[in-house]
Amino acid sequence: MTKYSKLKSSPSAAVRANLDYPVIDTDVHTNDFTPALEDYIAHYGGVKLVDELRKAESSRLNPKSEGKDWYQQTPEERQYNRTLRSPWWARVTRNTLDLATYTLPALLYERQAEQGSDYSVLFPNNALAAAGASKENRQLLQRAINHYHADIYRKYSDRLTVVAGIPMTTPQEAIEELEFAVKTLGLKVANIPGGVRRPIKAIADKYPADQFPEIGKYASYIDFFGLDSEYDYDPFWAKAVELGVPLTTHYGSQGWTGRSSISNYMNNHIGHFADGSQAFAKALFFGGVTRRFPQLRIGMLEGGADWGAHVYIHLVDRFSKRNLEGLQNYNPDLANPDELFELFAQYGGEITQGHSLSKEELTKSVLGASFNRHSRSPVGSELEDFGAAGIQSIEDIRDRWVNSFFFGSESDDRTIAAAFNDKANPLGVKINAIYSSDVGHWDVPDLTAPLAESWDLVREGVISEADFKAYVFGNPYKFYTQANPDFFKGTAVESKLPKTESQVENKTLVGV
């Protein structure tokens, strides 16, 4: 049988041929060949572990109400249960060559050049399937899944690396699986959820889950790890830094308020990765995680890069108004009763007629009408929304937002212009947009197209050639090597750098 080969025949391969730097794709999705995966898991933990995988996958892909999934319910039942319209036809199938490519490691490896990529980071669709498994089997199933992926992709490590799925239900569980993935399996990128849903204790104590299982599905909140968590996740962040592991997430928000249509998947989908990742990133920022761990590098994938600029701008704007000094503009104790009384006496006759108030009563009345009444004013650290983040200047915001986070932007996403708009972004920075083809999902019907689509953004003037280089090479290179300087050792990326490029790129791009 002749091997498939179309090397250098695609538009993306033609773009790559004209570049003097390698292309790093930070987000390629692969399918698992189910019989092989299940055989591997059965060998790992028996038939019960395979059952756990099947249950976890079913609950993730087919949300149910009253034992029926969306397709089994009538429109009336969907309305009654508010059953979410979940994703459908989410994989490329008509392009049979690509369908096989996402599933067969050897074929994906062979087609890297046709895709225009020198190196790709792979996210199997089952990478975090274990998150939906039972507490008793979750870690073992996650370990089995990671081990399987490490084994089947190990021989292709010069061009492909697969992520380790890391459950985050507790910090200890996350640390154990991260250490196993890195020290035993040799994996070097981790994929984590951006949040974990937990019961609200005040309700769970009143309505125990074993007696009222339905209540627990709704009486819950999302723990984003960095802010207001029941657990201290600092040991996990410290372990990621110690092991030199860049963290990534594909954290979405389908099902949240405003994304809970019972009939329209696109209504629930547009912007949901950006919203989910934004909640996670803000929790890390405001909780001081990026202050305490400045070496931590986190990639927010599939949500685009414009929201990274959007939040950065608003952080700066809000800090400029609500830093500790600026807050005094809104301190009710600093209202001047004498001046207020004079102004009301001079201009307020029409509305104060029939009301005789002292200066103190007048001031209290006006402030009470303008502000929510509370039992007392906030004091001390309660005044400092930016306190845990340690923000004293907008430069601190830059260092703890722009430097720490990287934003996966897909090839045809024109909103990437906001990330590179150093005229709009405070302090003249450019947000760390990283090339994320999203190959393997429905938005990429042809895996040979994304790099060429990204180059179209240059031709159309959306981004500059320098921005393109930062997008497909400089920023991804920075993301991985700032976490682990040896990340690309022995890979096609290392071999295609000019002799001084690895030093120059990292040194030049580290600072903002």
N, C-alpha and C positions, 0 to 999 in steps of 0.2 A: 504494500500500500504506500502510495506517495504521500509524504507529509504535506499538510496544507501550508501554503506560503504565498503571501501577497506583500512581502516586505517592501517597504518604500513606495507602495503604489497608492497610498491613501493621501488625502489632503493634509491630514495631521502629520504623516510621515514627511511630507514635503516641507511643512513648516519647521519641523524638528531639524531637517537637514540644513536649514539656513541659520540655526542657532549655534553659538559657540559656548553654550553652557547646557548642562543636563536638565531634563524636565522631571519633576518629582510630583507624582499624583498622590494626594493625601487621602483619597476616598474612593475605593473600588469595592463594590459589593459582590460577593460570590455566593453561589448556591451550594448546598451540600447534597451529595448523592446519598439519598436517605438510607438505602439498604446498607451501605458501607458504614455510615455514621452510626446506625442503630446496632450493627454487629459490634462495632468498636465499643459502644457504650454498654452493651450487654456483657462483653468480656470484662469491662471495667467494674460493673456493679450489678450485673444480673438483669433479668427481665423487668424487675421492679423499677430499675432506673430508666429503661426504655419507656415504660408506661408513664413515668414522671415527665419525660421529654415530650411525649405525645400530648399529655394533658396540658402542659405549659404552652406548647405551640397552639393548641386548640383555643385556649382561653385568650391568648394574645391576638390571634387572627380572627376569631369568631366570638365577639362579646355576646353573651346570652342574657335573656330575661325570661324568667319562668321556664327555664330549660330549653328555650328555643333561640336559635340565632336569628339575625335580621331577616334572612330569606325564608325562614319558616313561619315568620309572623305576618299577620295581615296588617294593612296600613293602620287599622284601628288598634291593633295590639301594640304596634310601634309607638303610636301616639300615647296610648295608655301607660306604657312602660318607659317611654322616652328612650328607646333603644337607639344607640348611636349608629350612624351609618359609617362603618369602618372602611378602610381601603379595599379596593377590588381591582383585579387585573393590574397588579402592581409590578409585574415582571415582563420583560421583553420576551415574546414567544414566536412571533412571525419570523423574526430574524433567527433562524435555527442555528446558524453558525455562532452567533453571539450567545445564544442560549447554552450551547455546548461549551463555549469559551468560559462563561461564568462558573461552570460546574467542573471543568477538567483543568487541574493545575498545569499540566504540561502544555495544553493548548493556549491557555492564558499567557504563560511564559513565552511561548513562541510568537505570540501576536503583540508583544510589548512594543516592538519597533513599528508595527503597523499602526498602533495606537499613538505613536509619537512620544512614548514615555520611556524614560531610562530606569525608573524605579517607581513601584506602586505599593501603597499600604492597603492591605486587604481587610475588609470587614465582612466576615461570613454572616449571612442572615440569621444564623442560629447562635451568634457569638454570646448574646445575653439571654438566650431562651431559658436558662436555668433560673432567672430571676422570678419566674412564675411557678417554680416548683415548691414543694413542701419544705418547711424549715428543716426537717430531718434529712432530706436528700439534696438540698440546694447546693451545698458546697461540693459534694461528690459529683453531682451532675455537671456543675460548672468546670470542675477539674477535668472530667472526662472529655468534655467538648473542647476545652483548650488543648488538651493533650492530642486529640485527634487532629486538630488544625495544625498544630506545631509539627506533627509527624508528616502530614501530606505535603506541606509547603517547605519543609526544611531544605530539600535539595535544590530549591530555586531561590535561595536567599540572596544571591547577588543582585537580583532584580525585584524580588517580591518579599514582603514581610507581612505576616498575619498578626492581627491584634489578639491580645488576651482579654477575654471578657471578665470583668471583675465585679462581683456583686457588692453592694454598698449598704446592705441592711444594717450591719454594725461595723464599726471601724476594725474590730478584731478579725472578723470574717474577711473583710477587704484586704487587710494586711497579709493574712495567711495565704490567700489566693494570689496576691501580687508576688509574694516571695516565691511561691511554687512556680508561677508562670515564668519568672525571670531566672531564678537560680537552678531550677530543675529542667524546665522546658526550653530555656534560652530565648524566650520572647522578649521584645523590647519596646512595644507600644501597648498601652492599656486602653480599653474602651469601658467607660463606666456610665451608669445612668446618672442623670443630672438631679435626680430627686427620688425619694422613697415615700410612698404613701403610708401613713401611720394612723392608728385610731386616735380620736380625741378622748383623752382619758376621762374627762368629766362625764362624757356620754357612755363610754365603754364600761366604766365602773357601775353605772346605773343600769345599763342594758348589756350584760355579758354576751360575748360573741357566741358562746355555745348555746345560749338560750334565744338570742335574737340575731341570727346571722345576717339578716337583710339590712339591719340598721348599720352594721359595720361598713357596708359598701358605700354608704353615703356620709356617715358621721366620721369623716377623716380629714386629714390635712396632708400637705406635701412637705416633707423635710428636705431642704436644699443643702443640707450639711454644714454650710458656713455660718448661718445666722439662725438663732433661736432653736437650735437642734437639741434634742434630748441627749445626744451623745457628743463627746469631744472627738472630732475627726482629725485633730492636729497630728496624732501619731500616724495616721494614714498618709497625710500630705508629706510629713517628714520622711516616711518610708519611700514614697515615690521619688522624692529628691535624692535620698541616699542611694537608691538603686539606679538613678538616672533614667527614669521612665517618663516620657511625655504622656500626658493623659488626654484622652479624647472623649467626646460624647456626641450622640445623635439624640439629644433629648427633645422630645416633642410635647405638644400641648393639646392634641386632639382629645376632645371630651371635656376640656375646660370650658368655663362660661364664655359664650361667644363662638365656641368651636364644638358645639354639641348638636348639630342638626341631625334629625332622624332620617333625612332623605338625601342629603347632598354631601358627598365626600369632598368635593373641591371646596365647598364652604368651610369645612373643618380643616382642610389641608393648608390652604394658602397662608403663609406666615407662621405656621405652628412651630416649626423648628426654631425660628428666631425668638418667638415668645418663650418657649420652654428653656432655651439656652440662656436667654436674658435673665430669667428668674434665678437660674443657677449661678450665673456669673455675678449678678448683683449681690447675691448672698455671700459669695466668697469675698467680694470687694468690701462690702459694708461690715462683714464679720471679721475683717482684718486678716483673712487667710493670705491674701497676696502681699500684705505687709510683713507678716511673720515668715513667709516662705517666698522671698523674691526670686528664688531659682525655679520655682514651680512653673511649668509650662502646660497650658491647657488649650486644646483645640476644640472649638465649637463648630460642628460640621452640619452641613446641609441648610443652614439658616441664612446664608449670605453674609456679607461683610458690612453692609450699610448700617445694620443695627448696632454694630460695634462703634461706629462713628457717632451714631445718634445718641447712644447712652453716654459716651465720653463727653460729647458737647453738653448734654444736660447735666451731667455730674458737675462740670465746671460752672455752668450757669447757676445751678442751685447752691453750690458751695460759696460762690461769690455773694449770694444773698443771705445764706443761712449758716455761715460760719459763726463761731461764738461771738465775734465782734458784731457781725452784721445782724445777728438775732436781736440785739438790743434795740433795733428799729421797731421791733414788734413786742417788746416787753411792756405789758400793761402797767407795770409799776412806774414806768417812765413817762406816762401820759401826764401832762401838766394841768391839774384841776383849775388853777386860777385862769390860765389862758382859755381853757375850754369853757369855763363859766362866762367869761367876757364875750367870747364869740357867740355863745347861745343867747346871751342878753342882747347882743347887737343884731343878730340875724335870725334868731329862732322864735320870735314872737308868735308866728302863725302856728307852729306845731307844739309849742309848750304852753299855750293858753290853757289855764285851768290847772296847771301842774306847778306846784311850788317845791323845788328841790334844792337841797344844799349842794355845795360844790362836790362833796364826797358822793352824795346820792346821784347827782348828775353824771359824774365820771363813771360810777359803777353801772348806771343804766346804759350809757353809751357803749361802754366796753362789753356789757352783757349782750347787747344787741348785735355787736360786731364779731364776737368770738363765741365758740362753743363754751358753755359753762362746765367747769370741772370742779371736783372737790378741792383741788389745790393746784398751784402752778408746778410745772416740772422743775426739778432742782438737780444740781450736780451733773452727773453723767447722763441724766435723762434729757438734757438739752443738746447732747452731742450726737446727732445722727452720723457724723463723720468721725466720731471719736475712736471707735474700735479700728477703723481703717487707718488711723494715725495721720489724717490729712491736715497739714498746716499750710499748704500752698497748692496751686494748680499743678505745679511740677510733681507733687506727690501723687496727684490723680493720674497724671501721665504715667508715672513709674509703676503704679499699682493696677492700672487698667490696660494701657497700651502695651506695656512690656510683657505682661503676664498672659494675655489672651491672644489667640489666633483664630481667624474666622474663615471657615470653609465656604468658598464662593464657587458656584457651579459655572461651567464654561460660558454659558450664554446669558449670564446674569448681568444686565447692564447697570444695576444698582451698585456694582462694585466701584463705580466712579466716586461715590461718596467716601469710600475708604481711602482713596488716594487723593482726595481734595484737601491738600495741605493749606489752602487759603481759608477754608471753612473750619477745619479742625484746629482747636486751640493749640498754641505753641508751634503751629506749623508742622504737625506730625502727620504721618500716614499710618492708617490702621493696618495691622498685619493680616491682609487677605491672603489666603493660601489656596492654590489650585486643587479643586476637589471635583473630579469629573462626574462622580456619582454613577459611574458605569455599573450596570447591573440592575438599575431601577428604571421605571417606566419613562422618566424624562430623558433617557439616553437610548433611543431606538437603534443607534449605530455606534459601536464603541470606537470607531475610527474617526468620529466627527469632533469630539470635544476640544481638542487642542486647536484645531483649525477654527472652531467657533470662537475660542478665546482670542485668537489672532485677529479675527474680524473686528473685535472691540478696538484694536489698535488702528486698523484700516479706517474705521468709522470715526476715529477721534475721541472715543469714549475714555480710553486710557492711553498713556504714552508707551513707547517701547521700553523705557526704563521701568515703568510700572509693570509691564508684562513680565519682564525679567524677574522683578521682585515677586510677582504673583506665582509664577510657575517654577521658580528656582530659589531666589534669595530668601523669601519668607519661609517656605517649607524647610529649606536647609537650616535656617536659623532656629525654627521651632524644634527640630529634632536634635540638633547639635548643641543648642544651649542647655538642653536637658542632659544630653549624653554626647560629649565631644567625639566619641568613637562610634557613633551611630552608623555612619556610612563606611566604616572600615571594611575593606574587602568587597565592596559592592561596585556596581557599574557606575554609581555616582562618583565615588572616589577615583576610579580609573579614568573618568572623563573630565576631571577638573584640571586646569592648568596647575603646574607644580605649586604655585603659591596661592591658588584660588581658595583652598579650604581655610587658610589662615586669613586671607584678605576679606573674604565674604563674611566670616563670622565676626571679625573685628569691626568691619565697617557697619554691619547691620545690627549689632547688639544695641548700640546707643540710639536714642531717638532724637 
